[in-house]
Amino acid sequence: MSLPLTVEILDDGQALKITDKDGKQQRFHAIWLRDNALDEETRSATNGQRLITLSDIPANTSLRSARLNANKDIAIEFEPDGKQVSFPANWLHRHAYDGTGNARETGWLPSLTETWDETLAPNVPAGDFKEVSKNRNALGAWLAAIRRHGFAKLENCPVESGGLIKVAELFGYVRETNYGKWFEVRTEVNPVNLAYTGLGLQAHTDNPYRDPVPTMQILYCLENTAEGGDSMVVDGFRVAERLQSEMPEGFAMLANYCARFEYAGDKGIRLTSKRPMIELAPDGELTGIRFNNRSCAPITDVPYEAMAGYYAAYRKFCEIVDDPAMAVAFKLQPGECFIVDNTRVLHARKGYSGEGNRWLQGCYPDKDGLYSTLATIEHELGAF
């Protein structure tokens, strides 16, 4: 938004209207402005957290006056307490809500999210461990690619057991589970999980039986001389988009009814969850995919009359996931890893032979740490 041209009080002080030189208008309620005041009595100068509760603000709060000051900020005085604050115009623009109630199509995605299919293969997002470890700009670019595409590779990592923790520490922390702080992915005798065999695995999200589900996963290569065993990734958001386009009633089925997932492979471990395969926010935003045929428990939360249609939608979703045109494949070399947003991107593995060795390690960092680090870097660079 360009600098404000005029400010106007509406509805006897209940709201403020700002008009810029291009004629764009934004409205803000008086109670919203008072609750979001930026002064040091309302918010901590150290961490930005509120120092008051809503009950500390008079219920009959309104605007007594509003004007542009010498800095072109909006200076406001409230009634009945006479509180005076000012807001930078750009801050108000970034936090504007006027117009956000306009209807959006179910399954919409934020502008910084870009869905993809096999055509991304020549341009797989990637970073260099040595560079992102010492260059904040490079780290920010790599993290931004993960935010946009839901996955990225990282090359030139240390070829050492546990090296994946150094990757996670670039942006956050690892969530420890019953598998440990990290886990081994290689052939085992009598494995507790099919991931520890040479079998091919259908594209899936990990640990759908957990609540909350691990939000990120790192798979880190230490050895890969076996024939086959290529890694594959599939954009679950693109799968959902295709399902919505080709079978809209199926999209609604998988979004509106819960599936169930379970795991009981380790002694003393019994994990279950009940969530839809396609997760939507109340405003219709597509926020998550939870898909893992190996861990799917009997589905019992779909009415009898809808079960046949649900399974038709489930089958269609599987067919899209399995479509080769949806996958990006690559073979990891020692010292390479990839990270996926486990609430969005499905990962798979082609089968591999008993000749040679394939040794990967995996762990589950949390997405909030990644997004926090990225937001901090963007703030440092003046992106926001």
C-alpha positions as CSV (number, residue, x, y, z in Angstrom):
1,M,0.0,0.0,0.0
2,S,1.3,3.5,-0.9
3,L,1.3,6.2,1.8
4,P,-2.1,7.0,3.1
5,L,-3.8,10.0,1.7
6,T,-6.8,10.4,4.0
7,V,-8.1,8.8,7.2
8,E,-11.7,8.9,8.2
9,I,-13.6,7.8,11.3
10,L,-16.7,5.7,10.5
11,D,-19.9,4.7,12.4
12,D,-19.5,7.1,15.3
13,G,-16.0,6.0,16.1
14,Q,-16.5,2.3,15.7
15,A,-14.0,2.0,12.8
16,L,-11.3,3.7,10.8
17,K,-11.0,4.0,7.0
18,I,-7.7,4.6,5.3
19,T,-7.5,5.7,1.7
20,D,-4.2,5.8,-0.3
21,K,-3.3,7.9,-3.3
22,D,-4.4,5.0,-5.6
23,G,-7.9,5.1,-4.1
24,K,-7.5,1.7,-2.3
25,Q,-9.4,1.6,1.0
26,Q,-8.9,-0.4,4.1
27,R,-11.1,-0.4,7.2
28,F,-10.2,-1.3,10.8
29,H,-12.4,-1.7,13.8
30,A,-11.6,0.5,16.9
31,I,-11.5,-2.5,19.2
32,W,-9.1,-4.3,16.8
33,L,-6.8,-1.2,16.7
34,R,-6.8,-0.9,20.5
35,D,-6.1,-4.5,21.0
36,N,-3.2,-4.4,18.5
37,A,-1.6,-1.1,19.8
38,L,2.2,-1.1,19.4
39,D,3.0,1.1,22.4
40,E,5.2,-0.2,25.2
41,E,2.3,-0.2,27.7
42,T,0.5,-2.7,25.4
43,R,3.3,-4.8,24.1
44,S,6.7,-5.8,25.3
45,A,9.5,-4.0,23.5
46,T,11.6,-7.1,24.0
47,N,9.5,-9.8,22.4
48,G,6.3,-8.1,21.1
49,Q,4.0,-10.0,23.4
50,R,0.9,-8.4,24.8
51,L,1.1,-7.0,28.3
52,I,-2.7,-6.6,28.7
53,T,-5.7,-8.8,28.2
54,L,-8.8,-8.0,26.3
55,S,-10.7,-7.5,29.6
56,D,-8.3,-4.6,30.3
57,I,-9.7,-2.7,27.3
58,P,-13.0,-0.9,27.8
59,A,-15.8,-2.8,26.0
60,N,-17.2,0.5,24.7
61,T,-13.8,1.5,23.1
62,S,-14.2,3.8,20.1
63,L,-12.1,6.4,18.2
64,R,-12.1,10.0,19.4
65,S,-9.7,11.2,16.7
66,A,-7.5,10.0,13.9
67,R,-5.0,11.9,11.8
68,L,-1.8,11.6,9.8
69,N,1.2,12.8,11.8
70,A,4.4,14.3,10.5
71,N,5.9,10.9,9.7
72,K,2.7,9.9,7.8
73,D,1.8,7.5,10.5
74,I,-1.8,7.2,11.7
75,A,-2.1,8.8,15.1
76,I,-5.2,7.7,17.0
77,E,-6.9,8.7,20.3
78,F,-9.4,6.3,21.8
79,E,-12.4,6.8,24.0
80,P,-13.3,6.5,26.9
81,D,-9.8,6.1,28.3
82,G,-8.0,8.7,26.1
83,K,-5.3,6.2,25.0
84,Q,-3.1,7.6,22.3
85,V,-1.1,5.4,19.9
86,S,0.2,5.6,16.3
87,F,0.4,2.9,13.6
88,P,2.9,2.9,10.6
89,A,0.8,2.7,7.4
90,N,2.8,-0.2,6.2
91,W,2.2,-2.2,9.4
92,L,-1.6,-1.7,9.0
93,H,-1.3,-2.7,5.3
94,R,0.5,-6.0,6.2
95,H,-2.2,-6.8,8.8
96,A,-5.3,-5.7,6.9
97,Y,-8.3,-7.9,7.1
98,D,-10.8,-5.9,5.2
99,G,-11.8,-8.0,2.2
100,T,-10.4,-11.3,3.5
101,G,-14.0,-12.6,4.1
102,N,-14.5,-12.8,0.3
103,A,-15.3,-16.3,-0.7
104,R,-12.3,-18.4,-1.8
105,E,-12.5,-21.8,-3.5
106,T,-12.2,-24.8,-1.2
107,G,-8.6,-26.1,-1.4
108,W,-7.0,-22.7,-1.9
109,L,-3.3,-22.4,-1.2
110,P,-1.2,-19.4,0.0
111,S,0.7,-17.4,-2.6
112,L,4.1,-18.6,-1.4
113,T,3.1,-22.3,-2.1
114,E,3.8,-23.7,-5.5
115,T,2.6,-27.2,-6.4
116,W,4.5,-29.4,-8.9
117,D,4.8,-32.7,-10.6
118,E,7.5,-34.5,-12.6
119,T,8.3,-31.4,-14.6
120,L,10.2,-30.1,-11.6
121,A,12.8,-32.9,-11.9
122,P,15.4,-30.8,-13.9
123,N,15.2,-28.0,-11.2
124,V,15.0,-29.9,-7.9
125,P,15.5,-27.3,-5.2
126,A,18.8,-27.9,-3.6
127,G,21.4,-26.3,-1.3
128,D,25.0,-26.9,-0.3
129,F,25.6,-27.7,3.4
130,K,28.9,-25.9,3.6
131,E,27.4,-22.8,2.1
132,V,24.1,-22.7,4.1
133,S,26.1,-23.4,7.3
134,K,28.0,-20.1,7.0
135,N,25.9,-17.9,4.8
136,R,22.5,-16.6,6.1
137,N,21.4,-15.6,2.6
138,A,22.0,-19.0,1.3
139,L,20.3,-20.6,4.2
140,G,17.3,-18.4,3.8
141,A,17.1,-19.2,0.1
142,W,17.2,-23.0,0.9
143,L,14.5,-22.7,3.6
144,A,12.3,-20.5,1.3
145,A,12.5,-23.3,-1.4
146,I,11.3,-25.8,1.2
147,R,8.4,-23.5,2.1
148,R,7.5,-23.1,-1.6
149,H,7.9,-26.7,-2.8
150,G,7.6,-28.6,0.4
151,F,10.9,-30.3,-0.1
152,A,14.6,-29.7,-1.0
153,K,17.9,-31.6,-1.3
154,L,21.1,-30.7,0.5
155,E,24.5,-31.7,-0.8
156,N,28.0,-31.8,0.6
157,C,26.9,-32.9,4.1
158,P,29.4,-34.7,6.4
159,V,29.4,-38.4,5.7
160,E,29.1,-39.5,9.3
161,S,26.5,-41.2,11.4
162,G,24.3,-38.6,13.1
163,G,25.2,-36.0,10.5
164,L,21.6,-35.3,9.8
165,I,21.3,-33.7,13.3
166,K,23.6,-31.0,12.0
167,V,21.2,-30.4,9.2
168,A,18.3,-30.1,11.5
169,E,20.3,-27.7,13.8
170,L,20.6,-25.3,10.8
171,F,17.0,-24.2,11.5
172,G,15.5,-26.0,14.5
173,Y,15.2,-29.0,16.7
174,V,14.5,-32.7,16.3
175,R,11.5,-34.4,17.8
176,E,12.4,-37.6,19.5
177,T,10.0,-40.6,19.0
178,N,9.9,-44.3,19.8
179,Y,12.3,-44.6,16.9
180,G,14.8,-42.5,18.8
181,K,16.3,-39.1,18.0
182,W,17.1,-40.6,14.6
183,F,16.6,-43.9,13.0
184,E,18.4,-46.2,10.6
185,V,16.9,-47.0,7.2
186,R,18.5,-50.2,5.9
187,T,17.8,-53.8,5.5
188,E,17.2,-55.7,8.7
189,V,16.2,-59.3,9.6
190,N,12.6,-59.4,11.1
191,P,12.2,-55.6,10.8
192,V,9.7,-53.7,12.9
193,N,8.8,-51.5,10.0
194,L,8.7,-52.1,6.2
195,A,11.0,-49.1,5.7
196,Y,13.8,-51.4,7.0
197,T,13.5,-53.9,4.1
198,G,14.6,-53.7,0.4
199,L,10.9,-53.6,-0.7
200,G,9.7,-50.7,-2.8
201,L,7.4,-48.3,-0.8
202,Q,4.4,-46.5,-2.1
203,A,4.6,-42.7,-1.8
204,H,3.3,-41.8,1.7
205,T,3.5,-39.4,4.6
206,D,5.3,-40.7,7.7
207,N,3.8,-41.6,11.0
208,P,0.1,-40.7,10.2
209,Y,-0.8,-42.6,13.4
210,R,0.7,-39.8,15.5
211,D,-1.1,-36.8,16.8
212,P,0.4,-34.4,16.1
213,V,2.1,-35.9,13.1
214,P,5.8,-35.1,12.5
215,T,5.8,-32.0,10.4
216,M,9.2,-32.4,8.7
217,Q,11.4,-35.4,7.8
218,I,15.1,-35.6,6.9
219,L,16.4,-38.6,5.0
220,Y,20.2,-38.6,5.0
221,C,22.4,-40.9,2.9
222,L,25.6,-42.5,4.3
223,E,26.0,-45.4,1.8
224,N,24.1,-46.3,-1.4
225,T,25.8,-49.0,-3.6
226,A,22.7,-51.2,-3.9
227,E,21.1,-51.5,-7.3
228,G,17.9,-49.4,-7.3
229,G,16.6,-47.8,-4.2
230,D,16.0,-44.4,-5.8
231,S,14.1,-41.9,-3.7
232,M,10.9,-40.3,-5.0
233,V,8.8,-37.4,-3.9
234,V,5.2,-36.6,-4.8
235,D,3.4,-33.3,-4.0
236,G,0.4,-34.2,-2.0
237,F,-1.1,-30.8,-2.6
238,R,-0.9,-31.3,-6.4
239,V,-2.5,-34.8,-5.9
240,A,-5.4,-33.1,-4.0
241,E,-5.7,-30.5,-6.8
242,R,-6.0,-33.2,-9.4
243,L,-8.5,-35.1,-7.3
244,Q,-10.6,-32.0,-6.9
245,S,-10.5,-31.3,-10.6
246,E,-11.1,-34.9,-11.8
247,M,-13.4,-36.1,-9.0
248,P,-14.7,-33.2,-6.9
249,E,-17.1,-35.4,-4.9
250,G,-14.1,-37.6,-4.1
251,F,-12.1,-34.6,-2.8
252,A,-15.1,-33.7,-0.6
253,M,-15.3,-37.3,0.7
254,L,-11.6,-37.5,1.8
255,A,-11.8,-34.0,3.3
256,N,-15.1,-34.4,5.2
257,Y,-14.6,-37.9,6.6
258,C,-11.9,-39.2,8.9
259,A,-9.6,-42.1,8.2
260,R,-7.9,-44.0,11.0
261,F,-4.3,-44.9,11.3
262,E,-2.5,-47.2,13.7
263,Y,1.0,-48.7,14.5
264,A,1.8,-51.4,17.0
265,G,5.2,-52.7,15.7
266,D,7.3,-52.1,18.8
267,K,6.7,-53.7,22.2
268,G,4.8,-51.3,24.4
269,I,3.9,-49.0,21.5
270,R,0.4,-48.6,20.2
271,L,-0.2,-45.4,18.3
272,T,-3.5,-44.3,16.7
273,S,-5.0,-41.2,15.1
274,K,-8.3,-40.2,13.5
275,R,-7.9,-37.5,10.8
276,P,-9.0,-36.9,7.2
277,M,-6.6,-37.8,4.4
278,I,-7.1,-34.2,3.1
279,E,-7.1,-31.6,5.8
280,L,-8.7,-28.2,5.3
281,A,-8.8,-25.1,7.5
282,P,-12.2,-23.6,8.3
283,D,-11.7,-21.0,5.6
284,G,-11.1,-23.8,3.0
285,E,-7.3,-23.6,2.8
286,L,-5.6,-26.9,2.0
287,T,-3.4,-27.4,5.0
288,G,-2.4,-31.1,5.1
289,I,-2.2,-34.5,3.5
290,R,-2.1,-37.7,5.7
291,F,-1.7,-40.8,3.4
292,N,-0.1,-44.1,4.2
293,N,-1.7,-47.3,3.0
294,R,0.6,-49.4,5.3
295,S,-0.7,-47.7,8.4
296,C,-4.3,-47.3,7.5
297,A,-6.6,-48.9,10.0
298,P,-10.2,-50.0,9.4
299,I,-12.1,-46.9,8.4
300,T,-15.2,-46.7,10.7
301,D,-16.2,-43.1,10.7
302,V,-17.9,-43.1,7.3
303,P,-21.6,-43.8,7.2
304,Y,-22.7,-47.0,5.4
305,E,-24.4,-45.0,2.7
306,A,-21.2,-43.1,1.9
307,M,-18.6,-45.9,2.3
308,A,-18.7,-47.1,-1.3
309,G,-18.2,-43.5,-2.5
310,Y,-15.4,-43.0,0.0
311,Y,-13.5,-46.0,-1.2
312,A,-13.9,-44.8,-4.8
313,A,-12.3,-41.5,-3.8
314,Y,-9.6,-43.3,-1.9
315,R,-8.8,-45.5,-4.9
316,K,-8.7,-42.4,-7.2
317,F,-6.3,-40.7,-4.8
318,C,-4.1,-43.8,-4.8
319,E,-4.1,-43.8,-8.6
320,I,-3.0,-40.2,-8.8
321,V,-0.3,-40.8,-6.2
322,D,1.0,-43.8,-8.2
323,D,0.9,-41.9,-11.6
324,P,4.6,-41.6,-12.7
325,A,3.8,-38.1,-14.0
326,M,3.4,-37.0,-10.4
327,A,6.8,-38.1,-9.1
328,V,10.3,-36.6,-9.0
329,A,13.0,-39.3,-8.5
330,F,16.6,-39.1,-7.6
331,K,19.3,-41.4,-6.2
332,L,21.0,-40.0,-3.1
333,Q,24.7,-40.2,-2.8
334,P,26.7,-40.4,0.4
335,G,26.7,-36.9,2.0
336,E,23.3,-36.0,0.4
337,C,20.0,-35.7,2.1
338,F,16.5,-34.4,1.4
339,I,13.9,-32.8,3.6
340,V,10.2,-33.0,3.2
341,D,7.2,-31.2,4.7
342,N,5.6,-34.3,6.0
343,T,2.2,-32.6,6.1
344,R,2.3,-32.1,2.4
345,V,4.9,-34.1,0.4
346,L,4.8,-37.9,0.1
347,H,8.0,-39.8,-0.3
348,A,8.7,-43.2,-1.8
349,R,11.4,-45.6,-2.5
350,K,12.0,-47.9,-5.4
351,G,12.9,-51.5,-4.5
352,Y,16.6,-52.4,-4.3
353,S,18.6,-55.6,-4.5
354,G,20.5,-57.5,-1.8
355,E,23.8,-56.7,-3.6
356,G,25.6,-53.7,-2.2
357,N,24.5,-51.6,0.7
358,R,22.0,-48.9,1.2
359,W,22.2,-47.0,4.5
360,L,20.1,-43.9,5.2
361,Q,19.3,-42.2,8.5
362,G,16.1,-40.3,9.2
363,C,14.8,-37.8,11.8
364,Y,11.8,-35.6,12.4
365,P,12.5,-31.9,13.0
366,D,9.5,-29.6,13.5
367,K,8.3,-27.1,10.9
368,D,7.8,-24.3,13.4
369,G,11.5,-24.1,13.9
370,L,12.2,-24.0,10.1
371,Y,9.5,-21.3,9.6
372,S,10.9,-19.3,12.6
373,T,14.4,-19.3,11.2
374,L,13.2,-18.4,7.8
375,A,11.1,-15.5,9.2
376,T,14.0,-14.3,11.2
377,I,16.3,-14.2,8.1
378,E,13.6,-12.5,6.0
379,H,13.2,-9.9,8.8
380,E,17.0,-9.4,8.8
381,L,17.0,-8.9,5.1
382,G,14.1,-6.5,5.2
383,A,11.7,-8.8,3.4
384,F,9.0,-7.9,5.8
